[in-house]
Structures are given as C-alpha cells and as structure tokens.
C-alpha cells in the first residue's frame, strides 16, 4: 500500500465482511487489524484484501 486511497479501499472491503465490527490499517507498517463479533474465516479476509486492489496478506 502506498497511499490513503489504498488504506480506504482495504478498509472498505474488509469492513463489508459479515461480523466485522472494526478495521484498522496502518499504512506505514502495512498491518491490518480486524475486530469482529463472531469468528471470521481468514480466507475471506484474504479475498477482501485482494478485491480492494493489488494487495496481499502475508
């Protein structure tokens, strides 16, 4: 990720996952923190990040 637009795109896609209540993306470190009120399948998060643009989870 290189800019605020990237952060917004990832935040929007991951926030749309059912059960997700909070998403925090740190541009400098590239970290993503997801808080949910129910278990969320990790693969669904990976898919949402990929849908946001040319990003990946490692």
PyMOL commands that set and color helices and strands:
alter all, ss='L'
color gray80, all
select helices_A, chain A and resi 4-15+42-52
alter helices_A, ss='H'
color red, helices_A
select strands_A, chain A and resi 20-26+31-36
alter strands_A, ss='S'
color yellow, strands_A
deselect
rebuild
show_as cartoon
